[in-house]
Amino acid sequence: MRNQGLPDDTFDGRPVIGICNTWSELTPCNAHFRAIAEKVKTGVYQAGGIPVEFPVMSLGESNLRPTAMLFRNLASMDVEESIRGNPLDGVVLLVGCDKTTPALMMGAASCDLPTIVVSGGPMLNGKFEGQEIGSGTAVWQFSEGVRAGEITVGQFREMEAGMSRSAGSCMTMGTASTMASMVEVLGMGLPNNAAIPAVDSRRLLLSQLAGRRIVEMVEEDVRPSKILTREAFENAICVNAAIGGSTNAVLHLLALAGRVGVDLSLDDWDRLGRDVPTMVNLQPSGKYLMEDFYYAGGLPVVVRQLDSAGMLHSDASTVNGHTLRENTTDAVNHNEDVIRPIDRPLVRDGGIGVLRGNLAPNGAVIKPSAASPELMVHRGRAVVFENIEDYRERINDPELNVDESCVMVLKNCGPVGYPGMPEVGNMGLPPKVLKKGVKDMVRISDARMSGTAYGTVILHVAPEAAAGGPLALVADGDFIELDVRKRRIHLDVTDDVLERRRADWKAPSFAISGGYQQLYRETVLQADQGVDLDFLVGSRGHEIPRESH
């Protein structure tokens, strides 16, 4: 490595710190990571370490096809083997667009070297026609407006430009901001990692401090296995409820827990998050955006309020050497409309609802804080789309036999079926319904939805349709019953009818055979298990023969 102009004392035994960078111009949320990496390097040098930056696969939700989720596990393999195969003593993970966060954490957890995570931060608040708009959430709202004839395409494009006006990830409480919050509450990042805007100088300061701290972590031997405990995951579930976090966090935390050997289940999400109030008044569940959240005091305020109510394991360790409670003792709420007091929440019972029944024997999820209260108990006639292509071909047809009381059902968009489990579960409503002024309907699928989306949407149905789950057997005209309070989802069809349909069911065929997609389909776990590949589950540790090193 002398050909890079390194002086002699580079090789005198100083800690070698890998900076795992997901910078890419194809991943707009991460396009500013070169500046962040330079600040991390400065911090590493200041603490007496040697920084070495290396790239790994970057997962941009907005551009990557067929869906970034298909490649989360592949990127985690890239990260794991890059760390394992190189002579590194510690790692800084630079994450942003939502799948890069779990992918890098999963890969690093499987190696168990000292690791600290730095998120890239959210964009500045979106602005359009005198109002503040949120990335993703505004897209869904305005695209429905175009289809309903309420706004023009030109207005939509102006909104889009005003929505994406700075570097950073979605400034709503979408999956990127949710996962940045999970990094902080899990203890894998420094305080305030979640909310500092991407273009705020304090984001660069945090990056430099992370570079200093990782050198100390190497000396103290602070590894992910010491931070990512059962208690840390329970804290994360509780905080996810309090912030109105994305349903995608369910999949990512289940997968991450699997990498470190923590027994976390779908039922834990329901049990631990069900009675936690949603205090953060952010889109898509509420009104404000991430910039406002930071100015109000950010995640430390949420943690302190939950801790005061006895809802957290506040003695959990974090990467800066202090406990969760110690990191939030001085947190002050500067805006009680953005971060509501715990006794005056946005939603009394937040969290992720886990539904079960004959339609989802292994579970399905709903985000009650983003749903319509009047649809929490509902019975409706199924309007079935066999796949996303079927939906796109028929949804705008004025002859489609659908009204606002129906339940829209989308099949074959799960981990195996698409493949990759895309964010299409929040299906746009039929124009004939939108023109009545209706803004929400019950929608059910084995897909995911963007954390920026909203509505009464049941997701992650397991087993999925492509794996022969009951969702595959739903037909037009069947009645489906939903009761979120009772955590029940039921297909009102007799067992003998379902058995006849099962005898006629055929698994879908796939356009691509061989390569990574085939490996993925053959080894991927279902949604209730985190959608990891079965052979990647578990920590393989960091000790390997290094004859060449």
Summary of the structure (lengths in Angstrom):
residues: 549
radius of gyration: 23.0
end to end distance: 12.5
largest distance: 77.1
contacts: 2098
relative contact order: 0.12
helix: 40%
strand: 15%
